[in-house]
């Protein structure tokens, strides 16, 4: 009983850790993408402004 419980606990911990890692990776990727898009839009906007002058 204790061995099974121990294995179950380890699995639970691994799943929890993996889920947290995945969440962190997704969040970081999303933030990075947001930043890249923001900078790209800013640069495009700047180019358009420079062209208008």
C-alpha positions in Angstrom: 0.0 0.0 0.0 2.7 2.5 1.0 4.8 1.7 -2.1 1.8 2.4 -4.4 1.0 5.5 -2.5 4.6 6.7 -2.8 4.6 6.1 -6.5 1.3 7.9 -6.8 2.7 10.9 -4.8 5.8 11.1 -7.1 3.6 11.0 -10.2 1.4 13.7 -8.8 4.4 15.8 -8.0 5.9 15.3 -11.4 2.6 16.2 -13.1 2.3 19.3 -10.9 5.9 20.4 -11.6 5.5 19.7 -15.3 2.2 21.7 -15.4 3.9 24.6 -13.6 6.8 24.5 -16.0 4.5 24.4 -19.0 2.5 27.4 -17.6 5.8 29.3 -17.1 7.0 28.5 -20.6 3.7 29.5 -22.2 3.5 32.7 -20.2 7.1 33.6 -21.1 6.5 32.9 -24.8 3.3 34.9 -24.7 5.0 37.9 -23.1 7.9 37.6 -25.6 5.5 37.5 -28.5 3.6 40.5 -27.1 6.8 42.4 -26.8 8.0 41.5 -30.3 4.6 42.5 -31.8 4.6 45.8 -29.9 8.1 46.7 -31.1 7.2 45.7 -34.6 4.1 47.9 -34.6 6.1 50.8 -33.1 8.8 50.5 -35.8 6.2 50.3 -38.5 4.4 53.3 -37.0 7.7 55.2 -36.9 8.5 54.4 -40.6 5.0 55.6 -41.6 5.6 58.8 -39.7 9.0 59.3 -41.3 7.5 58.8 -44.7 4.7 61.4 -44.1 7.2 64.1 -43.4 
